[in-house]
Amino acid sequence: SKYRNVSAIYWQPDPEDQKGILLDCGEGTRQQMKAYFGYENYDSVVLGLRMIYITHMHADHHLGTMQIISDRARLLAKMSLDERK
């Protein structure tokens, strides 16, 4: 809903590095990430993800996973192999 989003915890161990992980990935994760990082930075954050850790299989902890994976796959498909490194 507009007022409730099941989201995730994003952790970026090194702020200088573009790599991070998601702890859980609820159905509102994509929209919350776009709101927090901005639409213009969302793509680079998704490309920098190295892991999505699902703590347990309740729907509010994993329903957003396919959206994030789909966005990442779409972004990677646009890139050359050299750009992916």
N, C-alpha and C positions, 0 to 999 in steps of 0.2 A: 504494500500500500504506500501511499504518499508519505505517511508518517512513521512507518515501521519497515525497516530493511534488515533482513538477516544477512550479516556480512562476515568478515574474516579479520584476522590480525595479520598485518603486513609487517615483516621484519627485514630491515636492511642493515646487516651487521656493520658495514663500512659505508658511511655516507658519501665517500669519494667514489665508491664503486657503484655501478648501476645494477648490481645483482641483489636479489632479495628472495624471500620465501613467503608463502601464505600459510598460516595456520588456520585450517578449515576454509571452507569456501561456500558460504550460504548463498541463497538465490539473489540477494541484493548486493553481492560483492562487486560486480561490474559497475553498477551505478554509483556505489559508494566510492570506488576507486576513481571514477571519472570526476566525481564531485570534489574529492580530496586533492587529487593530483592535477586536475584540470583535463579537459578533453584533449588539449594539445600535448600533454605529457603522458597520457594513458598508454599510448602505444609503446613508448620506450620502457615504461614500468613493466608491462606485460612481456615484452621481449627480454627483459632482464630477470624474469622469474626463473629460478633454478629448481624449485620444488613447491608442490602443494601438499601439505601434510594434513590428512584427514584424521582427526582424533578418534572419531567413532562414527558409525553409519546411521546416525539420525539425519533425517532430511534437512534439518536446519544447519547441518554442518557440511553438506556436500552437493546440494542442488545447483549451485552456481559453477561447479567445476567445468562442466561442458561448455558453458559460455566463455570462460577464460581460455580453455584449450582451443576452442574454435577461433577466437580472436587471435591467439598466438599463431595458430596454423595459417590463418589468412595473411598475417603480417610476414611470416617466414616465407610463404609462397611468393611474395612480391620481391624478396631479396635474392641476390646471387649467393652462391656458396661462400665466396670471399667475405661478403658483408655479414654473414651469420657468425663469424668467429669473434 
